[in-house]
């Protein structure tokens, strides 16, 4: 089954925020974890939703980040002001990235493009992005005990070098961030492929996650898959990943390997004309640029 990422998933998990930028609240018997903290513009809503489902937001123990993009950690600074004792979980490398003002500035730029969409939520609140500490750095195989629920950390690089997936074996639930891609298309049956740091690692990470026993797949944007639809999505994502690489190679061939021309042509043909990609245009071009540069190396090897 494919469900919208909202409301109650099961006795242990609820979704807060916005279906475009969901945050998953996982409740153990002793500890509570929030997975991803969406875009900073939605920070007041995340906090209000925490108040609604927890009574007291101070009950939240962990905020776990799947990767270092602005729309997955954006609300952390705001939440730390409201919940000073919150433990921030993530890859150690995120700390190094956030120490660079250029990274904060670029995140802020991408966020501000969407500010008109969430003006009624953000209001006059200070939701500024700034550096924060990863107070619980984690790596592959680390576990966090929530009481009756264990969170197992998996390193799943490829989307970014710091991508992590969080798996809860007792309920067979996986929260992979964008390491599995994003549902896309007019009917959401296609997959937007998300390798940005390495095609090979992305594909390997997909295979790694597909080998887990997953009955609930909590997507980074839009949806939650359950039961047989989980395996179906993994198959579709693996297939789409291979096909997408070939598509980029074809575009590169049309322009004799010129990366800038390929990016311009792909944006025109795949984004502007088709109109089936929901991602904001500037963010799409930023991601596409990284993907074309990665694939261009293979193109030069093939042609060489």
C-alpha positions as CSV (number, residue, x, y, z in Angstrom):
1,X,0.0,0.0,0.0
2,X,1.1,3.6,-0.7
3,X,0.0,6.1,1.9
4,X,0.4,9.8,2.1
5,X,3.2,10.8,4.6
6,X,0.8,12.2,7.3
7,X,-0.9,11.2,10.4
8,X,-0.4,7.9,12.3
9,X,1.6,5.1,10.6
10,X,1.3,2.6,13.4
11,X,1.5,2.4,17.2
12,X,5.1,3.5,17.2
13,X,5.3,6.1,14.4
14,X,3.5,9.3,13.5
15,X,4.2,11.9,10.8
16,X,4.4,15.6,11.5
17,X,5.1,18.7,9.4
18,X,4.1,18.7,5.7
19,X,3.7,15.8,3.3
20,X,6.4,17.4,1.1
21,X,8.8,17.6,4.0
22,X,7.7,15.0,6.6
23,X,9.4,14.3,9.9
24,X,8.8,10.9,11.4
25,X,8.3,10.6,15.2
26,X,9.2,7.2,16.5
27,X,8.2,6.4,20.1
28,X,9.9,3.7,22.1
29,X,8.9,2.8,25.7
30,X,11.6,5.1,27.1
31,X,12.9,7.4,24.3
32,X,11.4,9.3,21.3
33,X,13.2,10.0,18.1
34,X,12.4,12.5,15.3
35,X,13.8,11.4,11.9
36,X,14.7,14.4,9.6
37,X,13.8,18.0,10.4
38,X,12.7,19.2,7.0
39,X,12.9,22.7,5.7
40,X,13.6,25.6,8.2
41,X,10.5,27.5,7.0
42,X,8.3,24.7,8.5
43,X,10.1,24.7,11.9
44,X,7.2,26.3,13.8
45,X,4.8,23.7,12.5
46,X,7.1,20.8,13.5
47,X,7.3,22.3,17.0
48,X,3.5,22.8,17.2
49,X,2.9,19.2,15.9
50,X,5.3,17.9,18.5
51,X,3.3,19.7,21.2
52,X,0.1,18.1,19.8
53,X,1.3,14.5,19.7
54,X,3.7,14.5,22.7
55,X,2.0,17.0,25.0
56,X,5.3,18.4,26.0
57,X,7.9,18.8,23.2
58,X,10.7,18.4,25.8
59,X,9.9,14.7,25.7
60,X,11.7,14.5,22.3
61,X,15.1,12.9,23.0
62,X,16.7,12.6,19.5
63,X,16.6,14.3,16.2
64,X,18.2,12.1,13.6
65,X,19.4,13.5,10.3
66,X,19.4,11.3,7.1
67,X,21.8,13.6,5.2
68,X,23.2,17.1,4.9
69,X,20.7,18.9,2.7
70,X,18.8,22.0,3.7
71,X,15.4,20.3,3.5
72,X,16.3,17.5,5.9
73,X,18.0,19.4,8.7
74,X,16.6,22.9,8.3
75,X,14.5,23.0,11.5
76,X,17.3,21.8,13.8
77,X,18.5,25.3,14.8
78,X,14.9,26.3,15.7
79,X,14.2,23.1,17.6
80,X,17.4,23.4,19.6
81,X,16.3,26.9,20.8
82,X,13.0,25.4,21.9
83,X,14.4,22.0,23.2
84,X,17.9,22.7,24.4
85,X,18.5,19.2,25.6
86,X,17.8,17.6,22.2
87,X,20.4,15.1,21.0
88,X,21.3,15.6,17.3
89,X,22.1,12.3,15.6
90,X,23.9,12.2,12.2
91,X,27.1,11.5,10.3
92,X,30.1,13.3,11.7
93,X,30.8,14.8,8.2
94,X,27.7,17.0,8.5
95,X,29.5,18.9,11.3
96,X,32.4,19.8,9.0
97,X,30.0,20.9,6.2
98,X,28.0,23.2,8.5
99,X,31.2,24.9,9.7
100,X,31.5,26.5,6.2
101,X,29.6,29.7,5.9
102,X,29.3,29.2,2.1
103,X,27.3,26.0,2.8
104,X,24.9,27.9,5.2
105,X,24.5,30.7,2.7
106,X,23.6,28.2,-0.1
107,X,21.1,26.4,2.1
108,X,19.6,29.7,3.0
109,X,19.4,30.7,-0.7
110,X,17.6,27.5,-1.6
111,X,15.2,27.9,1.3
112,X,14.4,31.5,0.6
113,X,13.1,30.6,-2.9
114,X,10.3,28.7,-1.2
115,X,9.5,31.3,1.5
116,X,6.3,32.5,-0.2
117,X,4.9,29.0,-0.1
118,X,5.2,28.8,3.7
119,X,4.8,32.4,4.7
120,X,1.6,31.7,6.8
121,X,3.6,29.1,8.8
122,X,6.8,30.9,9.2
123,X,5.3,34.2,10.0
124,X,7.7,36.5,11.9
125,X,9.5,33.6,13.6
126,X,13.3,33.5,13.4
127,X,14.0,30.3,11.5
128,X,17.5,31.2,10.4
129,X,19.9,28.4,9.4
130,X,23.2,28.2,11.2
131,X,25.8,25.7,12.2
132,X,25.0,23.3,15.1
133,X,26.7,20.3,16.7
134,X,26.1,16.7,15.9
135,X,26.0,15.6,19.5
136,X,25.7,11.9,18.7
137,X,27.8,11.1,15.6
138,X,26.9,7.7,14.3
139,X,28.2,5.2,11.7
140,X,27.3,2.0,10.0
141,X,26.1,-0.6,12.5
142,X,25.6,1.7,15.5
143,X,22.4,1.2,17.5
144,X,20.2,3.5,19.6
145,X,17.9,1.9,22.2
146,X,14.5,3.6,22.4
147,X,13.1,1.0,24.8
148,X,11.4,-1.9,23.0
149,X,12.6,-0.5,19.7
150,X,16.1,-0.5,18.4
151,X,17.3,1.9,15.8
152,X,20.1,0.5,13.6
153,X,22.1,2.9,11.6
154,X,23.2,2.1,8.0
155,X,25.6,4.1,6.0
156,X,24.0,4.5,2.5
157,X,26.3,6.9,0.5
158,X,25.6,7.9,-3.1
159,X,22.9,10.6,-2.7
160,X,25.4,12.3,-0.5
161,X,28.6,11.0,1.1
162,X,27.0,11.4,4.6
163,X,23.6,9.7,3.8
164,X,22.3,7.4,6.6
165,X,19.3,5.2,6.8
166,X,17.6,4.3,10.1
167,X,16.1,0.8,10.5
168,X,13.8,-0.4,13.3
169,X,13.9,-4.3,13.1
170,X,11.1,-4.9,15.6
171,X,8.6,-3.1,13.3
172,X,10.5,-3.7,10.1
173,X,10.5,0.1,9.3
174,X,13.2,1.9,7.3
175,X,13.7,5.7,7.1
176,X,16.2,6.1,4.2
177,X,16.1,9.8,3.4
178,X,16.6,10.2,-0.3
179,X,19.0,7.3,-0.6
180,X,16.3,5.3,-2.3
181,X,15.1,8.1,-4.7
182,X,11.8,10.0,-4.7
183,X,8.4,9.0,-6.2
184,X,7.8,11.1,-9.2
185,X,5.7,11.6,-12.3
186,X,2.1,12.6,-12.9
187,X,0.8,9.5,-11.1
188,X,3.8,9.2,-8.7
189,X,4.6,5.8,-10.3
190,X,8.0,6.9,-11.6
191,X,11.2,7.3,-9.5
192,X,13.4,10.5,-9.4
193,X,16.9,9.1,-9.1
194,X,19.0,10.9,-6.5
195,X,22.7,10.0,-6.9
196,X,24.7,13.1,-6.3
197,X,28.0,12.0,-4.9
198,X,28.5,8.6,-6.5
199,X,26.5,6.5,-9.0
200,X,28.2,3.2,-7.9
201,X,27.7,3.9,-4.2
202,X,24.1,4.9,-4.7
203,X,23.3,1.7,-6.6
204,X,25.1,-0.4,-4.0
205,X,23.3,1.4,-1.2
206,X,20.0,0.7,-2.9
207,X,20.8,-3.1,-3.1
208,X,21.9,-3.0,0.6
209,X,18.6,-1.5,1.8
210,X,16.5,-3.8,-0.6
211,X,18.1,-6.8,1.2
212,X,16.6,-5.7,4.6
213,X,13.3,-7.1,5.7
214,X,11.2,-3.9,5.3
215,X,7.5,-3.7,5.7
216,X,7.3,0.1,6.2
217,X,9.3,2.4,4.0
218,X,9.1,6.0,5.2
219,X,10.0,8.2,2.2
220,X,11.8,11.5,2.5
221,X,9.0,13.2,0.6
222,X,5.4,12.5,0.1
223,X,4.7,8.9,0.8
224,X,5.0,5.8,3.0
225,X,5.1,2.4,1.4
226,X,4.0,-0.8,3.2
227,X,4.1,-4.5,2.6
228,X,4.5,-5.7,-1.0
229,X,4.7,-2.1,-2.3
230,X,8.0,-1.8,-0.5
231,X,9.7,-4.4,-2.6
232,X,8.0,-3.0,-5.7
233,X,9.4,0.4,-5.1
234,X,12.9,-1.0,-4.5
235,X,12.7,-2.8,-7.9
236,X,11.5,0.3,-9.6
237,X,14.2,2.4,-8.1
238,X,17.0,0.0,-9.1
239,X,15.7,-0.1,-12.6
240,X,15.2,3.6,-12.8
241,X,18.7,4.3,-11.6
242,X,20.3,2.3,-14.3
243,X,18.0,3.8,-17.0
244,X,18.6,7.3,-15.8
245,X,22.4,6.9,-16.0
246,X,22.0,5.8,-19.6
247,X,19.7,8.7,-20.3
248,X,22.3,11.2,-19.1
249,X,24.9,9.4,-21.3
250,X,22.7,9.8,-24.3
251,X,22.2,13.6,-23.7
252,X,26.0,14.0,-23.2
253,X,26.5,12.2,-26.5
254,X,24.1,14.6,-28.3
255,X,26.3,17.5,-27.3
256,X,29.7,15.7,-27.7
257,X,30.3,15.6,-23.9
258,X,29.8,19.3,-23.2
259,X,28.6,19.3,-19.6
260,X,27.0,22.8,-19.6
261,X,25.1,22.2,-22.8
262,X,23.9,18.8,-21.5
263,X,22.6,20.3,-18.3
264,X,20.7,23.0,-20.3
265,X,19.3,20.5,-22.7
266,X,18.2,18.1,-20.1
267,X,16.5,20.8,-18.0
268,X,14.6,22.0,-21.1
269,X,13.5,18.5,-22.2
270,X,13.0,16.6,-19.0
271,X,12.0,19.4,-16.6
272,X,10.4,22.2,-18.5
273,X,8.7,20.3,-21.3
274,X,7.5,17.3,-19.4
275,X,6.4,19.1,-16.2
276,X,6.3,15.9,-14.2
277,X,9.1,16.7,-11.8
278,X,7.9,18.3,-8.6
279,X,11.2,19.5,-7.3
280,X,11.8,23.2,-7.3
281,X,13.6,24.2,-10.5
282,X,16.7,25.7,-8.9
283,X,17.2,22.7,-6.7
284,X,16.6,20.4,-9.7
285,X,19.3,22.1,-11.7
286,X,21.7,22.0,-8.8
287,X,21.2,18.3,-8.4
288,X,21.3,17.6,-12.1
289,X,24.6,19.4,-12.5
290,X,26.2,17.1,-9.9
291,X,24.7,14.1,-11.7
292,X,25.9,15.1,-15.1
293,X,29.4,15.8,-13.9
294,X,29.5,12.3,-12.4
295,X,28.2,10.5,-15.5
296,X,30.5,12.6,-17.7
297,X,33.5,10.8,-16.3
298,X,32.0,7.5,-17.6
299,X,31.2,9.2,-20.9
300,X,34.8,10.3,-21.4
301,X,36.0,6.8,-20.6
302,X,33.6,5.2,-23.1
303,X,34.5,7.6,-25.8
304,X,38.2,7.5,-25.0
